[in-house]
Amino acid sequence: MAWEERGSRLNIFRTTNDGRISETFMNYDAKDLLRK
């Protein structure tokens, strides 16, 4: 149980981190496109 719980928590953390990183990248891309 402990290992499964730890794995699920890591997966959630990874998904949230990826979402935030992708959002930041999208924002940067949008700014660059607007500048050009």
N, C-alpha and C positions, 0 to 999 in steps of 0.2 A: 504493500500500500504506500509506504513512504516513498519508494523509488518512483512509483507511478505519479504520485502527487507532485513530486519535484519535477518530473518530466513535463507534466501538463503546465505547471507554472512557468517553466522555461519556455515552452512553446508559446504561451500567451505573451510573455515578455518579448520574445522574438517578433511575433506578429505586430505588437504595438510599436516596437522600435522600427520595424520595416515600414510601417504605415507612416510614422513621423518622418523618417528619412525620405521616403518617396514624396511626401507632401512638400518638404523643403526643396527637394530637387525640382519638383514641378513649379514651385514658386520662382525659383531662380531661372528656370527655362522661360517662364512667362515674362519675367522682367527683361531678359535678354531679347526675346522676340519683340517686345514693345519698344525697346531701345532701337533695335534695327528697323 
